[in-house]
Amino acid sequence: MDLVTIIVIAVGLAIDAFAVSIVSGSAYKQLHVKHALRIAVFFGGFQAFMPLIGFLAGLSIKEYIADYDHWVAFGLLSAVGGKMIYESFKIKSVKENFDPSNIFVLLVLSIATSIDALAIGVTLSLITSSIITAVIVIGMVTFVLSYLGVCIGKKFGHFFENKIEAFGGLVLVGIGLKILLEHML
């Protein structure tokens, strides 16, 4: 798998964390660099760790689905992307007592935004033999986008949140289609 594809996957995965970071940034009355860094570290760390778990799980089933792994990869990426697109159209409200500085809240948000990365890890096990580069790139991209999301959220609030999530979903569906077409052609 080439670096450009890994970066595109990383951006697609990081979009959920970016959208939640925007919401988190808008929730702070006094935003400090440590707040943005904490969110970025949690989101980036979980987003890097989950594909690794998925990759290891996928290796155990790889030999059983080798003949149609491109369909599985397409299905997983399309499902994750479709879910992101669907969720981007749902109306989301943030409770007034939402506190992203609370470690428990941050932990729950980190897990929730990285579940999709678990499925991507399974997909990566079907199309590549090495996960190290992908894990590093996914973690770094998510870290940077989450940090930026907090800062953007403080300035602009929820304006971009849904549009960004829909875009991320489209990117993942597009990568799934690319994998499918490469294997079929």
N, C-alpha and C positions, 0 to 999 in steps of 0.2 A: 504494500500500500504506500503510495507516495505521500510526501509531506503536505502537499496542498490539500489532498483529500482529508488527511488527518486534521488539518487546521479548520477546514470547512465543517467537519463533524464536530470538532471542539466548539466552534462558534454556535452551531445548531443546538448542541447540548447546553451550552452556557446561557442561552437565551432565557430559560426558565429562571435561573439564578439571577440574571441581569434584571428581569422584570420584578422579581421579589426584592432585589436590592433597591430598585427605584422606589418601591412602596416603603421599604425600610428607611431609606433616606428621607422620605417625606414625613415619616413618623417622629423623627428626632426634632426636639425643640432647639437643642444646642448640639450641633454636629461637630465632633472632634475627629481628628485623623485616626485615633485609636478605635473609634466605632467602625469606621469604614474598613480599616485593616482587619478587625476581628471578623466582620461579616465576610470579607474576601477570603480570609484564611479558612474559615469554616466551609464556605461554599466550594472553594477551590480544592480543599483537601478531600471533602466527601465526593466531589465530582471526579477526582482522580482515583480514589479508592474503589468506588463502585464498579467501574469498567474492569478493574483488575479481578474482582470477585466474579463478575459475569464471564470474563475471559476464561478463568480457571474452570468454572462450571461448564462452559461451552466446549472446552477441550475434552471433557468426559463423554460428550454426545457426538462429537465431530465425526467419528468413523461411521456412526449409524446413519448420518444424514448427508454424507459426502456427495451423493448423486444429485441432491436437490438443495444443497446449502445456499445457492444463490437465491432460491425462492424463499428460504427461511430468512436470509439477510434482508431481502426486499420486504417480506412481511413484517419483520420486527421494526425496521426503519420506518415503514409506512404506518404501522400502528402507533409508534411513538410520535411521529410527525403529525399524524391525524389527530391524536389525542391533544397535542399542543395547539393545533389549529382550532379544534372544537372548544377547548378551554379558553382560547383567546376571545371567543364570542360570548362566553358566559359573563354575566355581570358579577363583579367581585366587589365586596365591600370590606373595608378595613375597620375593625373595631377601634373606637377611640382609645381604648386602653391597650392597644397593640404595642408591645415593647420589644423591639428587636435587640435591645441590649441585654435582655434576660437570656442567660445561657441555655435554659431549657427550651425557650422559644426558638433560639438560634439553632439548637440541635435538631429540633423537629423540622424547621424550615430547610436545614441542610439535607436531611434525609429525604424530605418530600421532593426537593428540587433535583436530587441525584438518583432517584429510582429509575428514571429513564436511562441513565448511564449504565445501569446494571444490564439492561437489555442490549444496549450498544456493545457492551463487553462481550456478550454471547455472540453477537454478530461479528465482532472483530476476530473472535476465535475461529470463525469459519472462513475468513478471507485473508488472514495474515498469521505468521508464526511468531511474531514479536509484538508485545504489548507495551514495552517500556517507553518508546517514543510517544505512542498515543497517550499513555497515562500522564506523562510529563506535559505534553502539549495541552491536553484537556484541562489539567489542573492549573497551568499557567494562564490559559485563555480565560478560564472561569474566574480566576483570581482577579485578573485585570478588569474584565467586564463587570464583575461584582463591585469592585472598588469604584469604578466609574459610575455604575448604577446608583450607588449610595449618593454620590456627589450630584448626579443629575436629578435624583429624586428630591434632594434637598432644595434644588433650584426650581424644578419644573413640575414636581408632583407626579401624578398618575397619567399625564397626557399621552405618553408613548407606550405604556405598558402592554396593552392588548395587541397593538400593531406589531410590536417586536416579537411577541410570542407566536403570532401567526406566521411571521417571516421565518422564524426558527423551524417551525413545523414543516413549512414548504421546503426548506433546505434539506431536512432529513429525508423527506419523501423523495426529493430529487436525487439524493445520493443512493437511496435504495433502488430507484429506477436505473441509475447509472450502473450499479453492480449487476442488476438483472440483465440489462442489455449487453454488457461486456461478456457475460458468461454465455448468453444465448447466441451472440453474433461472434 
